[in-house]
C-alpha cells in the first residue's frame, strides 16, 4: 500500500504542476507584457529545438529563432542534450511524442532506446539575494522555473498562452561506429509534426563513467528517501527504493559514499535527520561496543550500485559537539559533549577509532575509508589529525572547507571553497602524491552554482573551470536532501532554492543534474585532447585549448554569462 500511495502521490502532484499556486507567484508585469507577446504568436502548436543551456518561462512565448532540426556532434559514450519547446496561444490537448531509431548511410543504427525524453516540469524557486542564512518566503522573489525532468510523462496538455519544454537526452553507445546518423522525433498535437535529428558521431570515445578522472562528490541522504517514499528507515523496502537513486549517481561518475558514523554530523541543517550508521553503546562496566551491522549493510549496498572508490565518514568534528550513544546503566540515550582536544574527547574517540580501524581492516575497506570533516576550525582539525594518526598512521582524511597551508599535507582528499585556489606548486605535489584536490560551491556563491534558478550552463562551466585550474573534480553538499514538498517547491527555510537537492523523488533527474554530467564529460574530453595533442606534438591545437581554459575565472561571471563563455569554446572539443 505504501508503494501504491507514493505512486499516486507522484502522479497527482506532477499532474497538478503547481497550478494552484501559479497565479499568486506570477508577476503582474510579466502577465501584462505577455498579453501582447502572445498576440504575435502564430495559431496552432508551435515547435522548435532549443539549447539545453537556457531556461524558458512558462507564461511567456519563447524568444527563439525556430529550429526544426537537431544537429549535434558527439563522442562515443557521450550523453548529449537538447530541448524541444512547445508553445501555443490556444489549448492543445493530448500532445505526445515518439523518437525513432537513428541510422547512417551504411545501415548502422543508434536505437531509440538510447534516447530519453522527459517533460520538464516547473517548480517553485526563489533568488540568491543574501545567499546563506535562514529565510522566509515572503522576503524573496519567488517564481516558476523549468527544472524537474519527468521521464515518466509520455504526453502533455498545453493550456493557452503556455510554453512547455521537453528534454531530449541521447547516450551514444560505446560501440557506435563513427559517422552521421539521422532520424526524427514525431510530435502529435493538433496535427503530426516530424522534426529531423542529425547526429555526427566522432571517432573518439569517452570511458564509462566509473572510469572518469573527474572526481564528482554529491553527498547522499538515505533518510530523506525513506521519508518521502513513506517507508520504514533501513527496511528492505527502503533499500529497494534507494537503488535507482544510487545507480543514477554512479552513472554520473560519483566516486564517494557519504557515511554518517554519528547522529547529525551537520546539526539538523536539513529537513530530514542524518542518523548514524553505527550504534554506539556504553556498557555498565564503562567499556564500549560498536554495532557495525547497518554500516556494513549500507556500504555494501552502495558499492553494489557502482559507487566504490572511497568511503567518507562524517564526522569527528560535527557542527555541534554532541555525540549520542546508548547508556546501558540508564537504559536510554545519552550525549557526550566534551570539547575537541580535551582528554575526555580523546579517550572517547580513540577507543572508537581503534575498534573501527580493526573492523575496517577486517572488511578490507580501511584503504578506501576517510575520516571526513566539513568547514571546521583549523585548531579542531589539527587536534583530530593528531589523534587519528596516533591510532593508525595510515588513516586518511578528507576535508571540505577553506584552504589551510598548515594542514594541507595531512589532507588526502582536500576540497576547497570556490573563493580559494591551491598554489600551483602545492597542486603539482598533491598530484604526484596521488592526493585528491577538488573544489565546491554552496549557499555562499551566487555563481557558478546549481540552485534551481541558476543558469543550466553553470554546471557545465564548472567542468571547464576544474580542468583549467588543474583540479580533480567538484563537490556539492546535497544530492537529495529534500524539502517538505520537493516535487513542487525547491525553496527551503535556509539557503537559496535548490541548494539542498539535485534530483527529485521518483528517481527523476533535473536540468541541473544533467548539466553537471555534461560538465564532467567536457572535463574528460579536455584531458583526453590535452594528452593527445602533447603526444602528437599538435602544438597549435594544444595552445588553442589551453588558451580557452584561461577564460574560466569565477570573477568573470560578474560580466559574462556561463553560456556565452561556453559558446566561444565548446567547438574545440568536437573538431
C-alpha positions in Angstrom: 0.0 0.0 0.0 2.9 2.4 0.7 4.2 1.9 -2.8 0.8 2.5 -4.3 0.3 5.6 -2.2 3.6 7.0 -3.3 2.9 6.2 -7.0 -0.4 8.1 -6.7 1.4 10.9 -4.8 3.9 11.3 -7.6 1.3 11.2 -10.3 -1.2 13.6 -8.7 1.5 16.1 -7.6 3.1 16.2 -11.0 -0.2 16.4 -12.9 -1.0 19.5 -10.8 2.2 21.0 -12.0 1.8 23.5 -9.1 -1.1 25.2 -10.9 -2.9 26.1 -7.6 -0.1 28.5 -6.7 0.8 29.9 -10.1 -1.4 33.0 -10.0 0.0 34.1 -6.7 3.5 33.7 -7.9 3.5 35.1 -11.4 4.3 38.8 -11.7 1.6 41.1 -12.8 4.2 42.9 -15.0 5.1 39.7 -16.8 1.5 38.8 -17.3 0.6 42.2 -18.8 3.6 42.1 -21.1 2.8 38.6 -22.2 -0.6 39.6 -23.5 0.9 41.5 -26.4 3.6 38.9 -27.0 1.1 36.0 -27.3 -0.9 38.0 -29.8 2.0 37.8 -32.2 2.3 34.0 -31.9 1.1 32.0 -34.9 -2.0 29.9 -34.4 -1.7 26.2 -33.7 1.1 24.3 -31.9 4.5 26.0 -32.3 7.6 23.9 -32.0 11.4 24.5 -32.0 14.5 22.8 -30.8 16.4 25.0 -28.3 19.7 25.0 -26.4 19.8 22.9 -23.2 21.7 25.8 -21.6 18.6 28.1 -21.4 15.5 28.0 -19.2 12.3 29.3 -20.7 9.4 30.9 -18.8 6.1 29.1 -18.7 3.9 32.2 -19.1 5.8 33.8 -22.0 6.3 32.7 -25.6 10.0 31.8 -26.1 12.1 34.4 -27.9 13.9 32.0 -30.2 14.6 31.6 -33.9 12.7 28.5 -34.9 15.0 25.5 -35.4 13.3 22.3 -36.8 16.4 20.1 -36.9 18.6 18.9 -34.1 22.2 18.9 -35.4 25.0 17.9 -33.0 28.3 16.2 -32.7 29.1 13.6 -30.1 31.8 11.3 -28.9 31.2 7.6 -28.4 30.0 7.0 -24.9 28.8 10.7 -24.5 25.4 11.9 -23.4 24.2 14.9 -25.3 21.1 17.1 -24.7 18.6 19.4 -26.3 15.1 20.8 -25.7 12.0 20.9 -27.8 9.9 23.9 -27.0 6.1 23.6 -27.4 4.0 26.8 -27.1 0.5 27.8 -28.1 -1.9 30.6 -27.6 -4.9 28.2 -27.5 -5.4 25.0 -25.6 -3.9 21.9 -27.2 -4.8 18.5 -25.6 -3.0 15.1 -25.8 0.3 16.1 -27.2 2.6 13.1 -27.5 6.0 12.3 -28.9 7.9 9.4 -30.3 11.6 9.1 -31.1 12.7 6.9 -34.0 16.0 5.0 -34.5 18.9 6.9 -36.0 20.7 5.3 -39.0 23.8 6.1 -41.0 24.1 5.6 -44.7 25.6 2.1 -44.2 22.6 0.9 -42.3 24.2 1.1 -38.8 21.8 2.2 -36.1 21.6 4.1 -32.8 18.5 2.5 -31.3 15.8 4.8 -30.0 16.2 3.1 -26.6 19.3 5.2 -26.2 17.2 8.4 -26.5 15.4 9.6 -23.4 12.6 12.1 -23.4 11.0 13.9 -20.4 8.6 16.7 -19.8 10.4 19.5 -18.0 8.1 20.4 -15.0 8.0 23.8 -13.5 8.9 24.1 -9.8 8.9 27.0 -7.4 12.2 28.7 -6.9 13.4 32.0 -5.4 16.5 34.1 -5.7 20.1 34.3 -4.3 19.8 37.7 -2.6 21.9 37.2 0.6 22.7 33.6 -0.1 23.5 31.8 3.2 21.2 32.3 6.2 17.7 31.4 7.3 14.9 33.0 5.2 11.2 33.5 4.9 9.5 33.1 1.6 7.7 36.4 1.9 11.1 38.2 1.8 12.2 36.7 -1.5 11.1 36.9 -5.1 9.5 33.6 -6.0 8.7 32.3 -9.5 8.4 29.1 -11.6 11.4 27.6 -13.2 11.8 24.7 -15.6 13.9 22.1 -13.8 12.3 18.7 -13.0 12.7 16.2 -15.9 9.7 13.9 -15.8 10.8 10.9 -17.9 7.6 9.1 -16.8 5.4 11.5 -18.8 4.6 10.4 -22.3 2.1 13.1 -23.2 1.1 16.6 -22.2 -1.8 19.1 -22.4 -0.9 22.7 -23.1 -3.1 25.4 -21.7 -3.5 28.5 -23.8 -0.6 31.0 -23.7 1.8 28.5 -22.2 5.3 27.3 -23.1 6.3 23.7 -22.3 9.8 22.4 -22.8 10.6 18.7 -23.5 14.0 17.4 -22.6 15.8 15.1 -25.1 18.9 13.1 -24.0 20.9 10.9 -26.3 23.5 8.5 -25.0 25.8 7.3 -27.8 26.7 3.7 -27.2 30.4 3.0 -26.8 30.4 0.6 -29.7 28.9 3.0 -32.2 30.8 3.4 -35.4 31.8 6.9 -36.4 29.6 8.6 -38.9 26.5 10.7 -39.4 23.2 9.3 -38.0 19.8 10.7 -39.0 16.3 10.1 -37.6 13.4 12.1 -36.3 11.1 12.8 -33.4 7.4 12.7 -34.2 5.1 15.0 -32.2 1.3 14.6 -32.3 -0.8 17.6 -31.3 -3.3 19.5 -33.4 -1.5 17.6 -36.2 1.6 15.4 -36.6 5.0 17.1 -36.8 8.2 15.4 -37.8 11.4 17.1 -36.5 14.7 15.7 -38.0 17.7 14.6 -35.9 21.2 14.7 -37.4 24.0 13.5 -35.1 27.6 13.2 -36.2 29.5 10.6 -34.1 33.2 11.4 -34.0 35.9 8.7 -33.9 36.7 9.5 -30.2 35.4 7.8 -27.1 34.7 8.7 -23.5 35.4 5.9 -20.9 32.5 4.6 -18.9 31.5 7.0 -16.0 33.1 4.7 -13.4 36.4 5.3 -15.1 36.2 9.0 -15.5 39.0 11.0 -14.0 36.6 13.7 -13.0 36.0 13.3 -9.2 32.3 14.1 -8.5 31.2 14.0 -4.9 27.5 14.7 -4.2 26.5 13.8 -0.6 23.8 11.2 -0.3 20.9 11.4 2.2 19.3 8.0 2.7 16.8 9.1 5.4 15.3 11.6 3.0 14.4 8.8 0.6 12.6 6.8 3.4 10.6 9.9 4.5 9.4 10.9 1.0 8.5 7.3 0.0 6.9 6.7 3.4 8.7 3.5 4.2 10.5 2.5 7.4 14.1 3.7 7.6 16.6 0.9 6.8 13.8 -1.6 5.9 14.1 -3.9 2.9 11.7 -1.6 1.1 13.9 1.4 1.8 17.0 -0.3 0.3 15.0 -1.4 -2.7 13.8 2.2 -3.3 17.3 3.6 -2.8 18.9 1.5 -5.6 17.8 3.6 -8.6 18.9 6.9 -6.9 22.4 5.5 -6.2 22.7 4.0 -9.7 21.8 7.4 -11.2 24.6 8.9 -9.1 27.1 6.2 -10.1 26.2 6.8 -13.8 27.2 10.4 -13.2 30.7 9.3 -12.2 30.2 9.6 -8.4 33.3 8.3 -6.5 32.4 8.6 -2.8 30.0 7.1 -0.4 28.7 9.5 2.2 28.6 7.6 5.6 27.4 9.2 8.8 29.1 7.5 11.7 27.5 9.8 14.3 24.0 11.2 14.6 23.5 14.6 13.0 27.1 15.5 11.8 25.6 18.7 10.3 23.5 19.7 13.3 20.0 19.3 11.9 20.5 21.6 9.0 18.3 19.6 6.7 14.5 18.8 6.7 15.3 15.2 7.4 17.7 14.0 10.1 21.0 12.3 9.4 21.1 9.1 11.5 24.3 7.3 12.4 25.1 4.1 10.6 26.9 2.9 13.7 25.3 2.2 17.0 27.4 3.3 20.0 26.8 1.6 23.3 28.4 2.3 26.7 28.3 -0.9 28.8 27.5 -0.9 32.5 31.2 -1.6 33.3 32.2 1.5 31.4 33.5 -0.3 28.3 32.2 0.4 24.8 30.8 -1.6 22.0 30.0 -0.6 18.4 27.5 -2.2 16.2 28.6 -2.0 12.6 25.9 -4.2 11.1 24.0 -1.3 9.5 27.2 0.4 8.4 28.3 -2.8 6.7 25.0 -3.4 5.0 24.8 0.2 3.8 28.3 0.4 2.4 28.0 -3.0 0.7 24.7 -1.8 -0.8 26.1 1.4 -2.2 29.1 -0.4 -3.6 26.7 -2.8 -5.4 25.2 0.3 -7.1 28.5 1.2 -8.6 30.0 3.8 -6.1 33.1 2.0 -4.9 36.2 4.3 -4.8 36.0 5.7 -1.2 34.0 5.9 2.0 33.9 9.4 3.7 32.9 9.1 7.3 31.2 12.1 9.0 32.4 13.2 11.5 34.7 13.5 14.4 34.2 17.3 14.1 30.4 17.8 13.7 28.8 21.2 13.5 27.7 20.7 17.1 29.8 18.8 19.5 27.1 16.4 20.7 27.7 12.6 20.2 24.7 10.4 21.1 25.1 6.9 22.4 23.1 4.3 24.3 24.0 4.1 28.0 23.2 0.6 29.5 23.4 1.9 33.0 20.5 4.3 32.5 18.9 2.3 29.6 18.5 5.4 27.5 20.2 7.7 25.0 23.0 9.9 26.4 25.0 12.7 24.8 28.8 13.2 25.0 29.7 16.9 24.8 33.3 17.4 25.9 35.2 19.7 23.7 37.6 18.7 20.9 41.1 18.2 22.2 40.2 17.6 25.8 41.4 14.4 27.5 37.9 13.1 27.7 37.2 13.7 24.0 40.5 12.0 23.0 39.6 8.9 25.1 36.1 8.8 23.8 37.2 8.8 20.1 40.5 6.9 20.5 38.5 3.9 21.9 36.1 4.0 19.0 38.7 4.6 16.3 40.8 1.7 17.5 37.9 -0.6 17.2 36.7 0.9 13.9 40.2 0.5 12.4 40.2 -3.2 13.3 36.7 -3.6 11.7 37.6 -1.8 8.5 40.7 -3.8 8.0 38.7 -7.0 8.6 36.3 -5.9 5.9 39.2 -4.9 3.6 37.8 -1.3 3.5 40.4 0.5 5.5 42.4 1.7 2.5 39.4 3.5 1.0 37.9 4.9 4.2 38.4 8.6 5.2 37.5 10.5 8.3 35.8 13.5 6.7 35.2 17.0 8.0 33.2 19.9 6.7 34.1 23.5 7.2 35.5 23.1 10.7 38.0 25.4 12.6 41.7 24.6 11.9 42.7 24.1 15.5 39.9 21.5 15.9 41.1 19.7 12.8 44.7 19.7 13.9 43.7 18.1 17.1 41.7 15.4 15.3 44.5 14.8 12.8 47.0 14.2 15.6 44.6 11.8 17.4 43.8 9.9 14.2 47.4 9.3 13.3 48.1 8.1 16.8 45.5 5.3 16.3 47.0 4.4 12.9 49.4 6.5 10.8 47.7 5.1 7.6 44.4 6.8 8.4 43.2 9.1 5.6 41.4 12.4 6.0 39.0 14.3 3.8 38.2 18.0 4.3 35.8 20.4 2.6 36.5 23.9 3.7 38.9 26.8 3.5 42.5 26.4 2.3 44.9 25.9 5.3 48.5 25.5 4.3 49.2 24.4 7.9 47.3 21.1 7.4 47.3 20.7 3.6 49.9 18.0 3.8 47.7 15.9 6.1 44.6 16.1 4.0 44.4 13.2 1.5 41.1 14.4 -0.1 41.1 18.2 0.1 38.1 20.2 -1.3 38.4 23.9 -1.1 35.7 26.6 -1.3 35.4 28.4 -4.6 37.0 31.6 -3.2 40.3 29.7 -2.7 42.8 28.3 -5.1 45.5 25.8 -4.5 49.0 27.2 -5.0 50.4 25.8 -8.3 53.4 24.0 -6.6 51.1 22.5 -3.9 48.7 21.2 -6.5 51.5 19.6 -8.5 52.9 18.0 -5.4 49.5 16.6 -4.4 49.0 15.2 -7.9 52.4 13.4 -7.6 51.4 12.0 -4.2 48.1 10.7 -5.5 46.1 13.0 -3.3 42.7 14.3 -4.4 42.3 18.1 -4.9 38.8 19.5 -5.6 36.6 22.5 -5.1 33.0 23.1 -4.0 30.1 25.6 -4.0 27.3 26.0 -1.5 24.9 28.8 -0.4 27.8 31.3 -0.4 28.3 31.7 -4.2 25.8 33.5 -6.4 27.7 31.9 -9.4 28.7 29.5 -10.6 26.2 27.3 -8.8 23.5 24.7 -9.1 20.5 26.4 -7.5 17.1 25.7 -9.2 17.3 29.3 -10.6 21.0 29.0 -11.7 21.8 29.1 -15.4 21.9 25.5 -16.7 25.2 26.5 -18.3 26.9 27.0 -15.0 27.3 23.3 -14.0 28.9 22.8 -17.5 31.2 25.8 -16.9 32.3 24.1 -13.6 33.8 21.2 -15.6 35.9 23.6 -17.7 36.9 25.6 -14.6 38.1 22.4 -12.9 40.2 21.5 -15.9 41.6 25.0 -16.2 42.7 25.1 -12.6 44.2 21.6 -12.9 42.0 20.2 -10.1 40.5 16.8 -9.9 36.8 17.4 -9.5 33.8 19.1 -7.8 31.8 18.6 -4.7 28.3 19.7 -3.7 26.9 19.0 -0.3 23.4 17.7 -1.2 22.3 15.2 -3.8 18.9 14.5 -2.3 18.3 16.4 1.0 14.7 17.1 0.0 12.4 19.9 1.2 8.9 19.4 2.6 7.3 19.2 -0.9 10.3 18.6 -3.2 8.3 17.9 -6.3 6.7 21.3 -6.5 8.7 23.7 -4.2 12.6 23.8 -4.1 12.7 26.5 -1.5 13.9 25.8 2.0 13.9 27.7 5.3 17.6 28.2 4.8 19.7 29.0 1.7 18.6 29.7 -1.9 16.1 27.4 -3.6 17.5 24.1 -4.9 20.6 24.3 -2.7 19.5 21.1 -0.9 19.0 18.7 -3.8 19.8 18.0 -7.4 17.4 15.1 -8.2 13.7 14.7 -7.4 11.6 12.0 -5.7 10.7 9.1 -8.0 14.4 9.0 -9.2 13.6 11.9 -11.5 16.5 13.9 -12.8 16.8 17.7 -13.2 18.2 20.0 -15.8 20.9 20.9 -13.2 22.0 17.3 -12.6 22.2 16.5 -16.3 24.3 19.6 -16.9 26.7 18.5 -14.1 27.2 15.3 -16.1 27.9 17.4 -19.2 30.5 19.3 -17.3 32.1 16.1 -16.2 32.2 14.8 -19.8 33.7 18.1 -21.0 36.4 17.7 -18.4 37.2 14.2 -19.7 37.3 15.5 -23.3 39.7 18.3 -22.3 42.1 15.9 -20.5 41.9 13.4 -23.4 42.7 16.1 -26.0 45.5 17.7 -24.0 47.2 14.4 -23.7 46.7 13.5 -27.4 47.9 16.9 -28.6 51.0 16.7 -26.4 51.7 13.1 -27.6 51.2 14.0 -31.3 53.0 17.4 -31.0 49.9 19.3 -32.1 51.2 22.5 -30.5 48.7 24.8 -32.3 45.6 22.8 -31.1 47.1 22.4 -27.6 47.8 26.1 -27.3 44.2 27.0 -28.5 42.6 24.7 -26.0 44.8 25.9 -23.1 44.1 29.5 -24.1 40.3 28.7 -24.0 40.7 27.4 -20.4 42.0 30.8 -19.3 38.5 32.3 -19.9 37.2 30.3 -16.9 37.6 32.6 -14.0 34.8 32.9 -11.4 35.1 36.7 -11.2 34.4 36.9 -15.0 30.9 35.7 -14.5 30.0 39.0 -13.0 30.1 40.5 -16.5 29.9 37.4 -18.9 27.4 34.6 -18.7 28.5 31.0 -18.5 26.5 30.3 -21.6 28.4 32.9 -23.6 31.8 31.6 -22.5 30.9 28.1 -23.4 29.6 29.1 -26.8 33.0 30.5 -27.6 34.9 27.3 -26.7 32.7 24.3 -27.0 33.6 23.7 -30.6 37.2 22.9 -29.6 36.1 19.6 -28.1 34.5 18.3 -31.3 36.9 19.3 -34.1 
